[in-house]
Amino acid sequence: MRYFNTRQFIIVSTLFIASTAQAGKLSIVIDDFGYRPQNENKILQMPLPISVAILPNAPYAREMATKAHNQGREILIHLPMAPQSKQPLERDTLQPSMSSEEIQRIIRQAANNVPYAKGMNNHMGSAMTASLPGMQKVMQALVSK
């Protein structure tokens, strides 16, 4: 009878555990919703379980959130955050230099503009997400929401 050495045992055990692990789930999120209702309505006609991320200050934000919710889709707030590049910023774009109170006000208003939202993701945002103090303010605002 052949015996496993420790290394072989670890490899076989790892392969066994990996093969019995539950497969991951894939989510599809279509972002930048709220500006082009004709195109967005076509996406909402798709029979796929997609989620939508809606820009909170877009003119059709509330309408698209309500339609997506009525279809049972998951909704995210697609919150503008300061990018590294010098492109024009949308109104109420989160910036690292903002106070905690200002960030909290913007997040609260975004939640009011995008009903039924279950979460939030960033629009642009590389300068904001790279800022630890800025993101700490965002996380504190989300916890207090």
BELSULWO-V771799 format. One record per residue. RES is the residue in three letters. SS is DSSP state (a for helix, b for strand, c for the rest). Layout:
res = <RES/RES>
ss = <SS/SS>
This chain:
res = <MET/ARG/TYR/PHE/ASN/THR/ARG/GLN/PHE/ILE/ILE/VAL/SER/THR/LEU/PHE/ILE/ALA/SER/THR/ALA/GLN/ALA/GLY/LYS/LEU/SER/ILE/VAL/ILE/ASP/ASP/PHE/GLY/TYR/ARG/PRO/GLN/ASN/GLU/ASN/LYS/ILE/LEU/GLN/MET/PRO/LEU/PRO/ILE/SER/VAL/ALA/ILE/LEU/PRO/ASN/ALA/PRO/TYR/ALA/ARG/GLU/MET/ALA/THR/LYS/ALA/HIS/ASN/GLN/GLY/ARG/GLU/ILE/LEU/ILE/HIS/LEU/PRO/MET/ALA/PRO/GLN/SER/LYS/GLN/PRO/LEU/GLU/ARG/ASP/THR/LEU/GLN/PRO/SER/MET/SER/SER/GLU/GLU/ILE/GLN/ARG/ILE/ILE/ARG/GLN/ALA/ALA/ASN/ASN/VAL/PRO/TYR/ALA/LYS/GLY/MET/ASN/ASN/HIS/MET/GLY/SER/ALA/MET/THR/ALA/SER/LEU/PRO/GLY/MET/GLN/LYS/VAL/MET/GLN/ALA/LEU/VAL/SER/LYS>
ss = <c/c/c/c/c/a/a/a/a/a/a/a/a/a/a/a/a/a/a/a/c/c/c/c/c/c/c/c/b/b/b/b/b/c/c/c/a/a/a/a/a/a/a/a/c/c/c/c/c/c/b/b/b/b/c/c/c/c/c/c/a/a/a/a/a/a/a/a/a/a/c/c/c/c/b/b/b/b/b/b/b/c/c/c/c/c/c/c/c/c/c/c/c/b/c/c/c/c/c/a/a/a/a/a/a/a/a/a/a/a/a/a/a/c/c/c/c/c/b/b/b/b/b/b/c/a/a/a/a/c/c/a/a/a/a/a/a/a/a/a/a/a/a/a/c>
